[in-house]
């Protein structure tokens, strides 16, 4: 009887919370819906002064113009190379660094951790110009390396901080048992510790992938003249002309850009949930 009364008291609050969550989800998803529906609108509806949240005559003309661009496939491949390299390299380096700062005691360890935290507070925009001159001096302008290296550097502090909790959650007794059984440090690292912290690696990889895939600032700043090294966000400029912008092409290209992110998220969804749960628990 007591439980029933509690359920009756909590039910309105739960209903309000669910309605609030649904409203927030609708607000967040509406721009995505508007982008997709605009990509299927014919030119007359896009330029109409009375926009409607639906279309009566869906068309694939905008997608034909996007895929008709000769360089679009090259831009897509460049984005895959940049995002894939950032995810793989940052995950491996962050795993090794998180293991080092968690399992070993060395001088300036606390200072190093504080530096990782401070690095997260520096805005990317403030470092774009210094990075431009740095890439120019090392001859990396107009190369994919000029996009990969900065993203790795900016994703590592967050990844290391997040993975520390997963490495710390692994009992040291497990490590001692592995050494007693004859396992080397490298074998314990890759065959025991790595699978246990893999959900955390997936969680950090999602953020690294999204940041690298959607990057426009670095691509615009470091790819100066060689457009063959551009990425997908730069492809939007082909359709965005100040005198006559092709909004259908912009929306279609944006939709195509969003699909790989959604696919990547769906593939790692289960690992991502468990990874974020482990991070919150720590």
C-alpha positions as a Markdown table, in Angstrom:
| # | Residue | x | y | z |
|---|---|---|---|---|
| 1 | Unk | 0.0 | 0.0 | 0.0 |
| 2 | Unk | 2.8 | 2.3 | 0.8 |
| 3 | Unk | 4.5 | 1.5 | -2.5 |
| 4 | Unk | 1.3 | 2.3 | -4.3 |
| 5 | Unk | 1.0 | 5.7 | -2.7 |
| 6 | Unk | 4.6 | 6.5 | -3.6 |
| 7 | Unk | 3.9 | 5.4 | -7.2 |
| 8 | Unk | 0.9 | 7.7 | -7.3 |
| 9 | Unk | 3.0 | 10.6 | -5.9 |
| 10 | Unk | 5.9 | 10.1 | -8.3 |
| 11 | Unk | 3.8 | 9.4 | -11.4 |
| 12 | Unk | 3.1 | 13.1 | -12.3 |
| 13 | Unk | 6.7 | 14.0 | -11.9 |
| 14 | Unk | 7.8 | 11.1 | -14.0 |
| 15 | Unk | 5.2 | 12.1 | -16.7 |
| 16 | Unk | 6.5 | 15.7 | -16.6 |
| 17 | Unk | 10.1 | 14.5 | -17.0 |
| 18 | Unk | 9.2 | 12.3 | -19.9 |
| 19 | Unk | 7.2 | 15.1 | -21.6 |
| 20 | Unk | 10.2 | 17.5 | -21.1 |
| 21 | Unk | 12.6 | 14.9 | -22.5 |
| 22 | Unk | 10.3 | 14.4 | -25.5 |
| 23 | Unk | 10.0 | 18.2 | -26.1 |
| 24 | Unk | 13.8 | 18.6 | -25.9 |
| 25 | Unk | 14.3 | 15.7 | -28.4 |
| 26 | Unk | 11.9 | 17.3 | -30.8 |
| 27 | Unk | 13.6 | 20.7 | -30.5 |
| 28 | Unk | 17.0 | 19.1 | -31.1 |
| 29 | Unk | 15.9 | 16.9 | -34.0 |
| 30 | Unk | 13.9 | 19.6 | -35.8 |
| 31 | Unk | 16.9 | 21.3 | -37.5 |
| 32 | Unk | 18.0 | 17.8 | -38.7 |
| 33 | Unk | 14.5 | 17.2 | -40.1 |
| 34 | Unk | 14.4 | 20.6 | -41.8 |
| 35 | Unk | 17.8 | 19.9 | -43.4 |
| 36 | Unk | 16.7 | 16.6 | -44.8 |
| 37 | Unk | 13.3 | 17.8 | -46.0 |
| 38 | Unk | 14.9 | 20.8 | -47.6 |
| 39 | Unk | 17.3 | 18.5 | -49.5 |
| 40 | Unk | 14.3 | 16.9 | -51.1 |
| 41 | Unk | 12.5 | 20.1 | -52.0 |
| 42 | Unk | 12.4 | 21.3 | -55.5 |
| 43 | Unk | 14.0 | 24.7 | -56.2 |
| 44 | Unk | 10.6 | 26.5 | -56.2 |
| 45 | Unk | 9.7 | 25.4 | -52.7 |
| 46 | Unk | 13.1 | 26.2 | -51.2 |
| 47 | Unk | 13.0 | 29.8 | -52.5 |
| 48 | Unk | 9.3 | 30.3 | -51.5 |
| 49 | Unk | 8.5 | 33.1 | -49.0 |
| 50 | Unk | 6.1 | 30.7 | -47.2 |
| 51 | Unk | 8.1 | 27.7 | -46.1 |
| 52 | Unk | 6.2 | 24.6 | -45.0 |
| 53 | Unk | 7.5 | 21.7 | -42.9 |
| 54 | Unk | 6.8 | 19.2 | -45.7 |
| 55 | Unk | 7.0 | 18.9 | -49.4 |
| 56 | Unk | 4.4 | 17.7 | -51.8 |
| 57 | Unk | 6.8 | 17.1 | -54.7 |
| 58 | Unk | 10.0 | 15.5 | -53.4 |
| 59 | Unk | 12.9 | 15.7 | -55.8 |
| 60 | Unk | 16.4 | 14.3 | -56.1 |
| 61 | Unk | 17.8 | 17.2 | -58.2 |
| 62 | Unk | 19.8 | 18.6 | -55.3 |
| 63 | Unk | 21.5 | 15.2 | -54.7 |
| 64 | Unk | 22.2 | 14.9 | -58.4 |
| 65 | Unk | 24.0 | 18.2 | -58.3 |
| 66 | Unk | 26.0 | 17.1 | -55.3 |
| 67 | Unk | 27.1 | 13.8 | -56.7 |
| 68 | Unk | 27.6 | 15.4 | -60.1 |
| 69 | Unk | 30.5 | 17.4 | -58.6 |
| 70 | Unk | 33.8 | 15.9 | -59.8 |
| 71 | Unk | 35.6 | 16.5 | -56.6 |
| 72 | Unk | 32.9 | 15.4 | -54.2 |
| 73 | Unk | 34.2 | 11.8 | -54.1 |
| 74 | Unk | 37.7 | 13.1 | -53.4 |
| 75 | Unk | 36.4 | 15.3 | -50.6 |
| 76 | Unk | 34.6 | 12.3 | -49.1 |
| 77 | Unk | 37.7 | 10.1 | -49.2 |
| 78 | Unk | 39.8 | 12.9 | -47.6 |
| 79 | Unk | 37.3 | 13.2 | -44.7 |
| 80 | Unk | 37.4 | 9.4 | -44.2 |
| 81 | Unk | 41.2 | 9.5 | -44.1 |
| 82 | Unk | 41.4 | 12.4 | -41.7 |
| 83 | Unk | 38.7 | 11.2 | -39.3 |
| 84 | Unk | 39.9 | 7.6 | -39.4 |
| 85 | Unk | 43.5 | 8.6 | -38.7 |
| 86 | Unk | 42.5 | 10.9 | -35.8 |
| 87 | Unk | 40.3 | 8.2 | -34.2 |
| 88 | Unk | 42.9 | 5.4 | -34.5 |
| 89 | Unk | 46.0 | 7.4 | -33.4 |
| 90 | Unk | 44.3 | 9.4 | -30.7 |
| 91 | Unk | 42.7 | 6.2 | -29.2 |
| 92 | Unk | 46.0 | 4.3 | -29.1 |
| 93 | Unk | 48.1 | 7.2 | -27.7 |
| 94 | Unk | 45.4 | 8.1 | -25.2 |
| 95 | Unk | 45.2 | 4.5 | -24.0 |
| 96 | Unk | 49.0 | 4.3 | -23.5 |
| 97 | Unk | 49.1 | 7.8 | -21.8 |
| 98 | Unk | 46.2 | 7.0 | -19.5 |
| 99 | Unk | 47.8 | 3.8 | -18.5 |
| 100 | Unk | 51.1 | 5.6 | -17.8 |
| 101 | Unk | 49.6 | 8.3 | -15.6 |
| 102 | Unk | 47.4 | 5.9 | -13.8 |
| 103 | Unk | 49.6 | 2.9 | -13.1 |
| 104 | Unk | 53.0 | 4.6 | -12.7 |
| 105 | Unk | 54.3 | 7.1 | -10.2 |
| 106 | Unk | 56.8 | 9.6 | -11.6 |
| 107 | Unk | 57.9 | 13.2 | -11.1 |
| 108 | Unk | 55.6 | 15.9 | -12.4 |
| 109 | Unk | 52.7 | 13.5 | -12.8 |
| 110 | Unk | 50.2 | 15.8 | -11.2 |
| 111 | Unk | 51.5 | 18.7 | -13.2 |
| 112 | Unk | 51.1 | 16.8 | -16.4 |
| 113 | Unk | 47.5 | 15.9 | -15.5 |
| 114 | Unk | 46.7 | 19.6 | -14.8 |
| 115 | Unk | 48.2 | 20.5 | -18.1 |
| 116 | Unk | 45.8 | 18.1 | -19.8 |
| 117 | Unk | 42.9 | 19.8 | -18.1 |
| 118 | Unk | 44.2 | 23.3 | -18.9 |
| 119 | Unk | 44.6 | 22.3 | -22.6 |
| 120 | Unk | 40.8 | 21.6 | -22.7 |
| 121 | Unk | 40.1 | 25.2 | -21.7 |
| 122 | Unk | 42.0 | 26.8 | -24.6 |
| 123 | Unk | 39.6 | 27.8 | -27.5 |
| 124 | Unk | 40.5 | 26.3 | -30.8 |
| 125 | Unk | 40.0 | 29.7 | -32.5 |
| 126 | Unk | 42.7 | 31.3 | -30.5 |
| 127 | Unk | 45.3 | 28.7 | -31.8 |
| 128 | Unk | 44.3 | 28.7 | -35.4 |
| 129 | Unk | 46.6 | 31.5 | -36.5 |
| 130 | Unk | 49.7 | 30.1 | -34.6 |
| 131 | Unk | 49.0 | 26.7 | -36.0 |
| 132 | Unk | 48.8 | 28.1 | -39.5 |
| 133 | Unk | 52.3 | 29.6 | -39.2 |
| 134 | Unk | 53.5 | 26.4 | -37.6 |
| 135 | Unk | 52.2 | 24.3 | -40.5 |
| 136 | Unk | 53.6 | 26.8 | -43.0 |
| 137 | Unk | 57.1 | 26.6 | -41.4 |
| 138 | Unk | 57.0 | 22.8 | -41.5 |
| 139 | Unk | 55.7 | 22.7 | -45.1 |
| 140 | Unk | 52.4 | 21.0 | -44.1 |
| 141 | Unk | 50.0 | 23.4 | -45.7 |
| 142 | Unk | 47.7 | 21.9 | -48.3 |
| 143 | Unk | 48.2 | 18.4 | -46.9 |
| 144 | Unk | 46.0 | 16.1 | -44.9 |
| 145 | Unk | 48.6 | 16.1 | -42.2 |
| 146 | Unk | 47.8 | 19.7 | -41.4 |
| 147 | Unk | 44.3 | 18.5 | -40.5 |
| 148 | Unk | 45.2 | 15.3 | -38.8 |
| 149 | Unk | 47.8 | 16.5 | -36.4 |
| 150 | Unk | 45.9 | 19.4 | -34.8 |
| 151 | Unk | 42.8 | 17.2 | -34.3 |
| 152 | Unk | 44.9 | 14.5 | -32.6 |
| 153 | Unk | 46.4 | 17.2 | -30.3 |
| 154 | Unk | 43.0 | 18.6 | -29.4 |
| 155 | Unk | 41.4 | 15.2 | -28.8 |
| 156 | Unk | 44.1 | 13.7 | -26.7 |
| 157 | Unk | 43.5 | 15.7 | -23.4 |
| 158 | Unk | 39.9 | 14.8 | -23.2 |
| 159 | Unk | 40.6 | 11.1 | -24.2 |
| 160 | Unk | 43.3 | 10.8 | -21.6 |
| 161 | Unk | 41.2 | 12.2 | -18.8 |
| 162 | Unk | 38.2 | 10.0 | -19.7 |
| 163 | Unk | 40.3 | 6.8 | -20.0 |
| 164 | Unk | 42.0 | 7.4 | -16.7 |
| 165 | Unk | 38.8 | 6.3 | -15.0 |
| 166 | Unk | 38.6 | 3.0 | -16.9 |
| 167 | Unk | 42.2 | 2.1 | -16.3 |
| 168 | Unk | 41.9 | 3.0 | -12.6 |
| 169 | Unk | 38.8 | 0.8 | -12.4 |
| 170 | Unk | 40.8 | -2.3 | -13.4 |
| 171 | Unk | 42.0 | -3.9 | -10.1 |
| 172 | Unk | 45.7 | -4.0 | -9.6 |
| 173 | Unk | 45.3 | -7.6 | -8.3 |
| 174 | Unk | 44.4 | -8.6 | -11.8 |
| 175 | Unk | 47.7 | -7.1 | -13.1 |
| 176 | Unk | 49.6 | -8.9 | -10.3 |
| 177 | Unk | 47.9 | -12.2 | -11.2 |
| 178 | Unk | 48.8 | -11.8 | -14.8 |
| 179 | Unk | 52.5 | -11.3 | -13.9 |
| 180 | Unk | 52.4 | -14.3 | -11.6 |
| 181 | Unk | 51.1 | -16.4 | -14.5 |
| 182 | Unk | 54.1 | -15.3 | -16.6 |
| 183 | Unk | 52.5 | -12.6 | -18.7 |
| 184 | Unk | 54.8 | -9.7 | -19.7 |
| 185 | Unk | 53.8 | -6.1 | -19.3 |
| 186 | Unk | 53.1 | -5.8 | -23.0 |
| 187 | Unk | 50.9 | -8.9 | -23.0 |
| 188 | Unk | 48.9 | -7.6 | -20.0 |
| 189 | Unk | 48.6 | -4.3 | -21.6 |
| 190 | Unk | 47.1 | -5.5 | -24.9 |
| 191 | Unk | 45.4 | -8.8 | -24.0 |
| 192 | Unk | 44.0 | -8.0 | -20.6 |
| 193 | Unk | 43.8 | -4.2 | -20.0 |
| 194 | Unk | 42.9 | -3.1 | -23.6 |
| 195 | Unk | 39.7 | -5.2 | -23.8 |
| 196 | Unk | 38.6 | -4.0 | -20.4 |
| 197 | Unk | 38.9 | -0.3 | -21.3 |
| 198 | Unk | 37.7 | -0.8 | -24.9 |
| 199 | Unk | 34.2 | 0.7 | -24.1 |
| 200 | Unk | 36.0 | 3.9 | -22.9 |
| 201 | Unk | 38.0 | 4.0 | -26.1 |
| 202 | Unk | 34.8 | 3.8 | -28.2 |
| 203 | Unk | 33.2 | 6.6 | -26.2 |
| 204 | Unk | 36.2 | 8.9 | -26.8 |
| 205 | Unk | 36.5 | 7.8 | -30.4 |
| 206 | Unk | 32.9 | 9.1 | -31.1 |
| 207 | Unk | 33.8 | 12.6 | -30.0 |
| 208 | Unk | 37.1 | 12.5 | -31.9 |
| 209 | Unk | 35.3 | 11.3 | -35.0 |
| 210 | Unk | 32.6 | 13.9 | -34.9 |
| 211 | Unk | 35.1 | 16.7 | -34.3 |
| 212 | Unk | 37.4 | 15.7 | -37.2 |
| 213 | Unk | 34.5 | 14.9 | -39.6 |
| 214 | Unk | 32.7 | 18.2 | -39.1 |
| 215 | Unk | 35.8 | 20.4 | -39.0 |
| 216 | Unk | 35.5 | 23.5 | -41.2 |
| 217 | Unk | 37.9 | 25.9 | -39.4 |
| 218 | Unk | 41.1 | 24.0 | -39.9 |
| 219 | Unk | 40.2 | 22.8 | -43.4 |
| 220 | Unk | 39.5 | 26.4 | -44.4 |
| 221 | Unk | 42.6 | 27.8 | -42.8 |
| 222 | Unk | 45.2 | 25.1 | -43.7 |
| 223 | Unk | 44.1 | 24.1 | -47.2 |
| 224 | Unk | 45.0 | 27.3 | -49.0 |
| 225 | Unk | 45.3 | 26.5 | -52.7 |
| 226 | Unk | 45.2 | 22.7 | -53.3 |
| 227 | Unk | 41.5 | 21.9 | -53.3 |
| 228 | Unk | 42.2 | 18.2 | -53.9 |
| 229 | Unk | 43.2 | 18.0 | -50.3 |
| 230 | Unk | 39.9 | 19.5 | -49.1 |
| 231 | Unk | 37.3 | 17.7 | -47.0 |
| 232 | Unk | 33.6 | 17.4 | -47.1 |
| 233 | Unk | 32.8 | 20.6 | -45.1 |
| 234 | Unk | 34.7 | 22.5 | -47.8 |
| 235 | Unk | 32.4 | 21.0 | -50.4 |
| 236 | Unk | 29.6 | 23.2 | -49.1 |
| 237 | Unk | 31.4 | 26.3 | -50.4 |
| 238 | Unk | 30.8 | 25.0 | -53.9 |
| 239 | Unk | 27.1 | 25.5 | -53.5 |
| 240 | Unk | 27.2 | 28.5 | -51.2 |
| 241 | Unk | 27.7 | 31.4 | -53.6 |
| 242 | Unk | 27.0 | 34.9 | -52.1 |
| 243 | Unk | 25.3 | 36.1 | -55.3 |
| 244 | Unk | 23.2 | 33.0 | -56.0 |
| 245 | Unk | 23.4 | 30.4 | -53.2 |
| 246 | Unk | 22.2 | 26.9 | -54.0 |
| 247 | Unk | 20.4 | 26.1 | -50.8 |
| 248 | Unk | 19.2 | 22.7 | -52.1 |
| 249 | Unk | 22.8 | 21.7 | -52.8 |
| 250 | Unk | 23.9 | 22.9 | -49.4 |
| 251 | Unk | 21.2 | 20.9 | -47.7 |
| 252 | Unk | 21.8 | 17.8 | -49.8 |
| 253 | Unk | 25.6 | 17.9 | -49.2 |
| 254 | Unk | 24.9 | 18.4 | -45.4 |
| 255 | Unk | 22.6 | 15.4 | -45.4 |
| 256 | Unk | 25.3 | 13.3 | -47.1 |
| 257 | Unk | 27.8 | 14.5 | -44.6 |
| 258 | Unk | 25.6 | 13.5 | -41.7 |
| 259 | Unk | 25.0 | 9.9 | -42.8 |
| 260 | Unk | 28.5 | 8.6 | -42.0 |
| 261 | Unk | 28.3 | 10.1 | -38.5 |
| 262 | Unk | 24.9 | 8.4 | -37.9 |
| 263 | Unk | 26.2 | 5.1 | -39.2 |
| 264 | Unk | 29.3 | 5.3 | -37.0 |
| 265 | Unk | 27.2 | 6.2 | -34.0 |
| 266 | Unk | 24.8 | 3.2 | -34.6 |
| 267 | Unk | 27.7 | 0.8 | -35.0 |
| 268 | Unk | 29.2 | 1.8 | -31.6 |
| 269 | Unk | 26.0 | 2.6 | -29.8 |
| 270 | Unk | 26.2 | -0.2 | -27.3 |
| 271 | Unk | 29.8 | 0.3 | -26.5 |
| 272 | Unk | 29.2 | 4.0 | -26.2 |
| 273 | Unk | 26.5 | 3.6 | -23.6 |
| 274 | Unk | 28.6 | 1.3 | -21.5 |
| 275 | Unk | 31.6 | 3.6 | -21.9 |
| 276 | Unk | 29.8 | 6.7 | -20.8 |
| 277 | Unk | 28.2 | 4.7 | -17.9 |
| 278 | Unk | 31.7 | 3.6 | -16.8 |
| 279 | Unk | 32.9 | 7.2 | -17.0 |
| 280 | Unk | 30.1 | 8.5 | -14.9 |
| 281 | Unk | 30.4 | 5.7 | -12.4 |
| 282 | Unk | 34.1 | 6.6 | -11.9 |
